[in-house]
Amino acid sequence: MKKTRTFLALSLLCASLIGAPAFANDHAHAGGNEKAQIHALLKNIVNDNRGFVKHHKPGYFKSLVKGQTPRATVVTCSDSRVHTHALDRTPDGDLFMVRNIGNQLATAEGSVEYGVRHLNTPVLMVIGHSSCGAVKAVMGGYEGIEPAIKKELDTLSVPGKDAKNDQEVMDSVAANVNRQVEAALAKFAPEVKDSRLAVVGAVYDFRNDYKKGNGKLVVINLNGETDQAKIKQSGLFAGK
């Protein structure tokens, strides 16, 4: 029964994650001085929220008011280029989002544990992304950066140093995702052993480095398995 629940949840989630289109947001950047930019941004946010309220009637929020029952805990980067709507067409109440520098477990352990052990999400996803600034910083060195930022970068470990091209950066992005999955598997070993949790590692590839399409969510790890053929054989992931 537990295996069935996890399998169904992961199947449903993957269908929404991989099949959902990334909807472009046509927001123009404000020009001029900083005051004008701040004013334009805040106006943009207020107007967008007004539109959201207009198109979502009170009934839409009834289930949300009662509490949350997300299908997945998602650990991803704080980078603004990682779009939640590219991961799930309807993320409200669906994804328990944990965002930090470098999509890592160490600096958000409490939040991740809350999602897995208190909200009982049967899926934990770690999502890295193209051109990750945190990974680039660790590869190139970050001496002299503010202490608080340094503290979070110190917990990242990537194999490459002084990257010479985008491929080397992408290799380190993938390596970081795999290491975060490894850490999660160790922390949540009881849940994984009992088939109450599946830990998935993926890369949101907006640069199309994997040549599978701009914005593709590329799954690279499933419960520690990184062989693409074996991941596909699991039958959990649709699409190419």
N, C-alpha and C positions, 0 to 999 in steps of 0.2 A: 504493500500500500504506500509506504514511504517512497519507494523507488518510483512508483507510478506518479505520485504527486510532484516529485522533483522533475521527472521527465516531462510531464505535461506543462508545468510552469516554464521550464526552459524552452520547450518547443514553442509555446505561445509567445514568450518574450522574444525569442530569436526571429519569429515571423514578423513581429512588429519592428524590431531593430533593423533587420536586414531588408525588409520589404518596404519600409517607410521612406518616402521621398524627403529630401532635404529642401524645405521651402525657403526660398530666398527672402530676406527682409530688406526692403528697398529704402533704407534709411540714409539720408545724405549727411555728410559731415558738415558741421557749421564752420564757416570761415570767420576771419576777423580775430579780435582779441579774445583772451581767455574768458572774460565776463560774458561775451556774446556766445561763446561756445557752451558755457555752463547753462546759460539761459535756454539755448536751443535744445540741449540734451534733456533738461528737465521738462521742457514743453513737450518734447517728443515722448518721454515716458508717460506723462500725464495723459496725452492724447491717445497713446497706444492702450493705456489702461482703460480709458473711457470707451474705446472701441471694443475692448475685451468684455467689459461689463455689458455693453449694448448687445453683444452677440452671444452672451451666456446668461440665460435666464436663471432665476433662483433655484429651480429644480436641479440645475447642473451641479450645485454645490451641496445638495442634501447629503449625499454619501460622504463627502469630504468632511462635513461638520461632525459626523458621528465618530470619526477616527480614520486612521490610515491603515491600509492593508496592501502595501506595495508588493509587486512581484519580484523585484530585484533590488539589491543594494549595489549601487554603481559608484566606483571610485575612479574619478577622472581628474584631469588637470584643470586648474583655475583659468587656463588660457581661454580668452574670449572667442577664439576661433573654433572651439569645441562646442558645437551647437546641440543643446538637449533635444531640439525638435528633429535633429538628424538621427537621433538614437531611438526616439519613440514619438510617433505622431501625436499621441495623447499622453504626455508624461504626468499630468496631474493625478496624484494619488497612485501612480503606477511605479515610479522609480524613486527610491530613497537615495538622493544624490549627495555624494561626499566629494568635495572638490578641494584640491590643494596643489601646491607646487610639486610637479613631478608625479602626480597620481600614485601616491605612496601610502602604504599602510602605517608606517611608523609615526607620522605626524597627525594621523587621524584615527588612531586605533579605537578610541572610545566610540566615535561615531559609527565606524564600521561594525564594531561589536554590537552596538545597539540595533543596527539594521538586521544583523544575522540572528542574534540571540533574543532580542526582545520583540522585534517586528516579525521574526521568523521567516524572512525572505529565503526561498529555496535556491536562489541564485545570487552569487556575488560576482560582479564583473569588474575587472580592472582594465581601464581603457587609456592607452597612451595615444599619441597623435603625431602627425607630421610636424617637422620643424620645431620640436619642443625646446623652448628656451632654457628650461631647467636642465635638461640633458646636455644641451650645448654648453651651458655654464660649467657644469661638472667636468665636461670633457676638456674645456679650455682653461679652467682655473677661475676662481672668483674671490681672490684675495682683495681685501679692502671694501667689500660689500657690507651693507648694514648687518649688524649682529643677528637680528631676528631672521633675516633672509638667509644668512649663512647657516644658522642653526637648522633650517629646513633643508638646505642643500647638502649639509653634512651627512644626512641620513640616506642620501642617494648614492648608489655605487654603480658605475657603468664601466664596461671593459675598455672602450675606446678613449683615447686622449688626443687632443689637438686634431680634431677631425679635418680632413682635407677635402671632403666632398659630402654631398647630401646622403649618399648611400651609407657612409660610415655613421652619420648621425642616426639614420633610420635603423641601422643594426643595433645601435646603443639604445634607441627607444624600445625596440623589441626585447632586448636583453633586460631592460629595466622592468618591462611588463612581466616577463617570465620570473624575475626575482621577486616581484610583488606577489605573484601567484604562489610562488614557493613559500613565501612568508605566511600567506593566508592559509595555505594547506596545512602548515604546521600549527598555526593558531587554532584553526577550526577543524582539526583532525577528527574529533568525535562526530561532528555533524557530517563530514564527508564520508567517513567510514560507514555510518548508518544510512547513507544515501538521502540524507535530509538537506544536503547542500551540494551544489555544483559550483566550482570556482572556474571562471572563464577569463582568459586574457585576450585582449583585442587591441587593434590599432585603428584609430579614426584617420583615414588617409585622404585628407583634402588636397594634398599635392599630387596624388596619383602615383606615388612611388612604387606601389605594388602592381601598377598597370592593370587595375581591376575597375577603374572608374574613380573620378574625383568624388570625394565624400563617402567612399565605401568603408564600411566597418569590416575589417579583416580579422577574423578570429585566428589567433596563433597558438592558443593554449587552452586545453580543456582538462581540468583536474591534473595538471602536470604533463599531459601528453601534448607534444609539440609537432608530431608528425602529421602533416596536412592530410595525408591519405587516411590515417586512422581517425582523425577528427571528423572527416567527411563520412566515414563508415559508421559513426555514431548515429547518423540519421537525424541529428538535432538541428543541423544548419542547412537551410535552403539556399539556393542560388549558387553561383560560381565563386 
